[in-house]
Amino acid sequence: MIALIQRVSEAAVRVEGQVIGEIKSGLLVLLGVEKGDDEEKARRLVEKVTSYRVFGDEDGKMNLNVKQIEGEVLVVSQFTLPADTKKGTRPGFSRGAAPMDAERLYEYFADQCEGILGTERGQFGADMKVSLVNDGPVTFWLQV
């Protein structure tokens, strides 16, 4: 399971022109589900995402996590993250989980985040338009 996290001052996701999720300060989490992922991996990744120290302390050092700054997360499914890009100029998607499994684990991940802090989400499988102001920019690839 993969989370591409971006520290944001704001982020939103739209489907068919309607805002379905938006946050102010926090993390935009693009979530990719791979074959073999399960609830245990999702829980480990939730812990890593919500505890990862990417926000500045009083000295400007990245020592605080999203919970400590009372931030939020916006979780968006991203089936392209597990893509195989090693050969050629067209990605392969055989490493990604089947859509039913991916949706179940995406929803599970977002539900687990909701139990910890303010959480908004995109719509699995939809054509989403994601907007953000990346604060830094700060972006990290987390994988379990």
KEPAKOL-207591 format. One line per 5 residues: number of its first residue (from 1); their letters; for each residue x, y, z of N, C-alpha, C. Coordinates in steps of 0.2 Angstrom, whole numbers, padded with zeros to 4 digits. Atoms other than C-alpha are relative to their C-alpha. Layout:
// KEPAKOL-207591
NUM> A> X:Y:Z:X:Y:Z:X:Y:Z | ...
This chain:
// KEPAKOL-207591
1> MIALI> 0004:-0006:0000:0000:0000:0000:0004:0006:0000 | -0004:-0006:0001:0007:0017:-0005:-0004:0006:0002 | 0003:-0006:-0001:0003:0034:0001:0005:0006:-0002 | -0004:-0005:0002:0010:0049:-0008:-0004:0006:0004 | 0003:-0005:-0004:0007:0063:0005:0003:0007:-0002
6> QRVSE> -0002:-0007:0001:0008:0082:0002:-0002:0004:0006 | 0002:-0005:-0005:0009:0095:0015:-0004:0006:-0003 | 0004:-0005:0004:-0005:0107:0010:-0002:0006:0005 | 0004:-0005:-0004:-0012:0124:0016:-0007:0000:-0002 | 0007:0001:0002:-0028:0119:0007:0000:-0005:-0006
11> AAVRV> 0001:0005:0005:-0034:0105:-0004:-0008:-0001:-0001 | 0007:0002:0001:-0051:0100:-0012:0000:-0005:-0006 | 0002:0004:0006:-0058:0087:-0024:-0007:0001:-0002 | 0007:-0001:0003:-0072:0089:-0036:-0002:-0006:-0004 | 0003:0005:0004:-0083:0077:-0045:-0006:0003:-0004
16> EGQVI> 0005:-0004:0004:-0093:0084:-0059:-0002:0007:0002 | 0001:-0007:-0002:-0090:0101:-0054:-0002:0002:0007 | 0003:-0001:-0007:-0096:0099:-0036:0006:-0002:0005 | -0004:0002:-0005:-0084:0099:-0021:-0002:-0005:0004 | 0002:0005:-0004:-0085:0083:-0012:0004:-0001:0006
21> GEIKS> -0004:0000:-0006:-0071:0085:0000:0005:0006:0000 | -0005:-0005:-0001:-0059:0099:0006:0002:0001:0007 | -0003:-0001:-0006:-0047:0103:0019:0004:0007:0000 | -0005:-0006:0000:-0037:0118:0025:0007:-0003:0002 | -0006:0003:-0001:-0020:0114:0033:0000:-0007:0002
26> GLLVL> 0000:0007:-0001:-0015:0096:0033:0004:-0004:-0005 | -0003:0004:0005:-0011:0082:0021:-0005:-0002:-0005 | 0003:0003:0006:-0017:0077:0004:0003:-0007:0000 | -0003:0007:0000:-0015:0058:0004:-0003:-0003:-0006 | 0002:0004:0006:-0015:0050:-0013:0001:-0007:0002
31> LGVEK> -0001:0006:-0003:-0018:0032:-0009:0000:-0006:-0006 | 0000:0005:0005:-0013:0017:-0020:0000:-0007:0003 | 0001:0007:-0003:-0018:-0001:-0016:0003:-0005:-0005 | -0003:0005:0004:-0008:-0015:-0022:-0002:-0007:0001 | 0002:0007:-0001:-0011:-0034:-0024:0003:-0002:0006
36> GDDEE> -0002:0002:-0007:-0009:-0042:-0007:0000:0004:0006 | 0001:-0005:-0005:-0013:-0027:0003:-0006:-0003:0004 | 0005:0002:-0004:-0024:-0030:0018:-0001:0005:0005 | 0002:-0005:-0005:-0032:-0021:0033:0006:0001:0005 | -0006:-0001:-0004:-0016:-0024:0043:0005:0005:-0003
41> KARRL> -0004:-0005:0004:-0006:-0014:0030:-0003:0006:0000 | 0004:-0006:-0001:-0019:-0001:0030:0001:0003:0006 | -0001:-0002:-0006:-0018:0001:0048:0007:0003:0002 | -0007:-0002:-0001:0001:0002:0048:0001:0007:-0004 | -0001:-0006:0004:0000:0015:0034:-0003:0006:0003
46> VEKVT> 0004:-0006:-0003:-0013:0026:0043:0004:0002:0006 | -0005:-0002:-0005:-0001:0026:0058:0006:0004:-0002 | -0005:-0004:0002:0013:0031:0048:-0002:0007:-0003 | 0002:-0007:0003:0004:0045:0038:-0002:0005:0006 | 0002:-0005:-0005:-0004:0052:0054:0006:0002:0005
51> SYRVF> -0005:-0001:-0005:0012:0051:0064:0007:0003:-0004 | -0006:-0002:0004:0025:0057:0050:0001:0007:0001 | -0001:-0007:-0003:0033:0073:0056:0002:0004:-0006 | -0001:-0004:0006:0032:0085:0041:-0002:0007:0001 | 0002:-0007:-0001:0026:0101:0049:0005:0003:0005
56> GDEDG> -0005:-0003:-0004:0037:0114:0057:-0002:0002:0007 | 0001:-0002:-0007:0039:0117:0075:0002:0007:0001 | -0001:-0008:-0002:0043:0134:0084:0007:0002:-0003 | -0007:-0002:0003:0061:0133:0076:0000:-0001:-0007 | 0000:0001:0007:0055:0129:0059:0002:-0007:-0003
61> KMNLN> -0003:0006:0002:0061:0111:0059:-0006:-0005:0000 | 0005:0004:0001:0050:0097:0053:-0001:-0005:0006 | 0000:0004:-0006:0046:0089:0070:-0007:-0001:0002 | 0007:0001:-0002:0027:0089:0071:-0004:-0004:-0005 | 0004:0003:0005:0014:0078:0063:-0007:0003:0000
66> VKQIE> 0006:-0004:0001:-0003:0082:0057:-0005:0000:0006 | 0005:0000:-0006:-0012:0077:0073:0003:0006:0005 | -0003:-0005:-0005:0000:0089:0083:-0002:0007:-0002 | 0002:-0007:0002:-0005:0104:0072:-0007:0000:-0001 | 0007:0000:0001:-0023:0099:0073:-0002:0001:-0007
71> GEVLV> 0001:0000:0007:-0023:0097:0054:-0005:-0005:-0002 | 0004:0004:0003:-0034:0087:0043:0003:-0004:-0006 | -0002:0003:0006:-0032:0074:0029:-0005:-0001:-0005 | 0005:0001:0006:-0040:0073:0012:0003:-0007:-0004 | -0002:0006:0003:-0039:0055:0006:-0003:-0001:-0007
76> VSQFT> 0002:0001:0007:-0040:0052:-0013:0003:-0006:-0003 | -0002:0006:0003:-0039:0035:-0022:0004:0002:-0006 | -0004:-0001:0006:-0025:0034:-0035:0003:-0006:-0002 | -0002:0007:0003:-0024:0018:-0045:0006:0000:-0003 | -0006:0000:0003:-0009:0024:-0054:0006:0000:0004
81> LPADT> -0006:0000:-0005:0003:0024:-0039:0004:-0007:-0001 | -0004:0007:0000:0007:0005:-0040:0002:-0001:-0007 | -0002:0002:0007:0010:0006:-0059:0007:-0002:-0001 | -0007:0002:0002:0025:-0002:-0066:0002:0004:-0006 | -0002:-0005:0004:0035:0011:-0075:0007:-0001:-0003
86> KKGTR> -0007:0002:0002:0052:0002:-0078:0001:-0001:-0007 | -0002:0002:0007:0050:-0003:-0096:-0005:0005:-0004 | 0004:-0003:0005:0044:0007:-0111:-0003:0007:0002 | 0003:-0007:-0002:0033:0023:-0111:-0007:-0001:0001 | 0007:0001:-0002:0017:0015:-0106:0000:-0003:0007
91> PGFSR> 0000:0003:-0006:0013:0011:-0088:-0004:-0007:0000 | 0003:0007:-0001:0008:-0007:-0083:-0004:0000:0007 | 0004:0000:-0006:-0006:-0009:-0070:-0001:-0007:0003 | 0001:0006:-0003:-0004:-0027:-0065:0002:-0001:0007 | -0002:0000:-0007:0003:-0023:-0048:-0006:0003:0005
96> GAAPM> 0005:-0003:-0003:-0013:-0014:-0043:-0005:-0005:0002 | 0006:0005:-0003:-0027:-0023:-0032:-0006:0001:-0005 | 0006:0000:0004:-0043:-0028:-0041:-0004:0006:0003 | 0004:-0006:-0002:-0055:-0013:-0040:-0005:-0002:0006 | 0004:0002:-0006:-0067:-0022:-0027:0005:0000:0006
101> DAERL> -0004:0000:-0006:-0052:-0025:-0015:0003:0007:0001 | -0002:-0006:0000:-0045:-0008:-0019:-0005:0005:0004 | 0005:-0004:-0003:-0061:0001:-0015:-0001:-0001:0008 | 0001:0002:-0007:-0063:-0009:0001:0005:0003:0005 | -0006:-0002:-0004:-0046:-0005:0007:0001:0008:0001
106> YEYFA> 0000:-0007:0000:-0047:0013:0002:-0005:0003:0005 | 0005:-0002:-0005:-0063:0015:0012:0002:-0001:0007 | -0003:0002:-0007:-0055:0006:0027:0005:0005:0002 | -0005:-0004:-0001:-0040:0017:0026:-0003:0007:0003 | 0003:-0006:-0001:-0051:0033:0026:-0004:0000:0007
111> DQCEG> 0004:0001:-0006:-0062:0026:0040:0005:0000:0006 | -0005:0000:-0006:-0047:0023:0051:0003:0007:0001 | -0003:-0007:-0001:-0040:0041:0048:-0006:0004:0004 | 0006:-0003:-0003:-0058:0047:0053:0000:-0001:0008 | -0001:0001:-0007:-0055:0039:0070:0005:0004:0004
116> ILGTE> -0006:-0003:-0003:-0040:0049:0073:0000:0008:-0001 | 0000:-0007:0001:-0042:0066:0065:-0005:0002:-0005 | 0004:-0003:0005:-0053:0077:0053:0002:-0003:-0007 | -0002:0003:0006:-0054:0067:0037:-0006:0001:-0005 | 0005:-0001:0006:-0062:0071:0020:0003:-0005:-0005
121> RGQFG> -0002:0005:0005:-0061:0059:0005:-0003:0002:-0007 | 0002:0000:0007:-0063:0058:-0014:-0005:-0005:-0001 | 0005:0006:0002:-0075:0046:-0023:0004:-0005:-0004 | -0004:0005:0004:-0067:0030:-0028:-0003:-0001:-0007 | 0002:0001:0007:-0067:0027:-0046:-0002:0005:-0004
126> ADMKV> 0002:-0006:0004:-0073:0044:-0051:0005:0004:-0004 | -0005:-0005:0004:-0065:0056:-0063:0000:0006:0005 | -0001:-0005:-0005:-0059:0068:-0049:0004:0005:-0003 | -0004:-0006:0001:-0052:0085:-0051:0003:0002:0007 | -0003:-0001:-0007:-0040:0088:-0036:0004:0006:-0001
131> SLVND> -0004:-0006:0000:-0033:0105:-0032:0003:0001:0007 | -0004:0000:-0006:-0020:0109:-0019:0005:0006:0000 | -0006:-0005:-0001:-0008:0122:-0012:0005:-0004:0004 | -0005:0004:-0003:0007:0112:-0008:0004:0005:0004 | -0003:-0004:-0005:0015:0120:0007:0007:-0002:0001
136> GPVTF> -0007:0001:-0001:0034:0120:0005:0004:0001:-0007 | 0004:0006:0000:0033:0111:-0007:0003:-0006:0004 | -0002:0006:-0004:0033:0095:0004:-0004:-0006:-0002 | 0004:0006:0002:0029:0078:-0003:0005:-0006:0002 | -0004:0006:-0002:0034:0061:0003:-0004:-0006:-0003
141> WLQV> 0003:0006:0002:0031:0043:-0004:0001:-0005:0006 | 0000:0005:-0006:0026:0031:0011:-0002:-0007:-0003 | 0002:0006:0002:0025:0013:0008:0000:-0006:0005 | -0001:0006:-0005:0021:-0003:0019:-0001:-0006:-0004
